[in-house]
């Protein structure tokens, strides 16, 4: 869709959520983005709101902070659960621990190691 605000890729879905939030609209209402004009700290959005059988056209501003907050929330909600992450990464981590000898250390605790790595996974990209 385009880039704005320090080369951040604009997601139409995130813009729609920003508009719904800022206008206090129900998530069941359909929003269609017609045009986006990027600026360094915000973007102007021309959009149409469809409610039942009527539609209304609007122009609005989406600020960088609002967009980034919603983008971060969306990324967090898309993360795997611990069980999903564990199933996907268990074998690779156990091999790595065996190859480095970490699993033979006297104070080694595999549960703590996996918990720490899962925390690292959850915190990935949170600062972007």
C-alpha positions in Angstrom: 0.0 0.0 0.0 2.9 2.4 0.5 5.4 3.5 3.1 5.3 6.4 5.6 6.7 7.4 9.0 10.3 6.4 8.8 9.8 3.8 6.0 7.2 1.7 7.9 5.1 -0.5 5.6 1.5 0.7 5.7 -1.0 -2.1 6.4 -4.5 -1.4 5.2 -5.9 -3.7 7.9 -4.1 -1.7 10.6 -5.3 1.6 9.1 -8.9 0.3 9.2 -8.5 -0.6 12.8 -7.1 2.8 13.6 -10.1 4.4 11.9 -12.6 2.2 13.7 -10.9 3.0 17.0 -10.7 6.7 16.5 -14.3 7.0 15.3 -15.6 4.7 18.1 -17.1 2.4 15.4 -18.1 -1.2 15.8 -15.7 -3.7 14.3 -18.5 -5.1 12.3 -18.8 -1.9 10.2 -17.0 -2.2 6.9 -14.3 0.4 6.1 -12.9 0.8 2.6 -9.7 2.8 2.1 -9.6 4.8 -1.1 -6.4 6.8 -0.8 -3.5 7.3 1.6 -1.1 10.2 1.6 2.0 9.6 3.7 3.8 12.3 5.8 6.8 11.8 8.2 4.7 11.5 11.4 1.2 10.8 10.2 -0.8 9.9 7.1 -4.0 11.3 5.6 -6.6 8.7 4.7 -9.6 9.0 2.5 -12.0 6.3 3.3 -15.6 5.2 3.1 -17.7 3.7 6.0 -20.5 1.3 5.1 -23.2 0.9 7.8 -26.2 -1.3 6.8 -27.4 0.1 3.5 -25.7 3.5 3.6 -22.2 4.7 3.1 -20.4 7.9 4.0 -17.0 9.2 2.8 -14.5 10.7 5.1 -11.0 12.1 5.3 -9.0 11.5 8.4 -5.5 11.6 9.9 -3.8 8.6 11.4 -0.9 9.6 13.7 2.3 7.6 13.9 1.8 6.8 17.6 -1.7 5.4 17.2 -0.6 3.3 14.2 2.5 1.9 15.9 0.5 1.0 19.1 -2.0 -0.9 17.0 0.7 -2.5 14.9 2.5 -3.7 18.1 -0.8 -5.0 19.6 -1.5 -6.9 16.4 2.0 -8.4 16.3 1.7 -9.5 19.9 -1.6 -11.2 19.3 -0.2 -13.1 16.3 2.6 -14.7 18.5 2.5 -18.4 19.1 1.4 -19.8 22.4 4.1 -21.5 24.6 2.9 -24.9 23.5 3.0 -24.1 19.8 6.4 -22.4 20.1 7.8 -25.4 22.2 6.5 -28.0 19.7 8.1 -26.0 16.8 11.5 -25.3 18.5 12.1 -28.1 21.0 14.2 -30.4 18.8 16.4 -27.6 17.4 17.1 -26.1 20.9 17.9 -29.5 22.4 20.4 -30.2 19.6 22.0 -26.7 20.1 22.3 -27.3 23.8 23.8 -30.7 23.3 26.3 -29.4 20.7 27.4 -26.5 23.0 27.5 -28.7 26.1 25.2 -26.4 27.9 22.9 -29.3 28.8 25.7 -30.9 30.8 26.4 -27.9 33.0 25.8 -28.6 36.7 23.3 -25.7 37.2 21.5 -26.3 33.8 17.7 -26.3 34.0 16.0 -27.1 30.7 12.6 -25.6 31.9 14.3 -22.3 32.7 16.2 -22.3 29.4 13.0 -22.9 27.4 11.1 -20.3 29.4 13.8 -17.7 28.8 13.9 -18.4 25.1 10.1 -18.2 24.8 10.3 -14.8 26.6 12.9 -13.7 24.0 10.6 -14.8 21.3 7.7 -12.8 22.7 9.9 -9.7 23.1 11.2 -9.9 19.5 10.2 -6.9 17.4 8.5 -5.1 20.3 10.8 -2.1 19.9 10.1 -1.6 16.2 
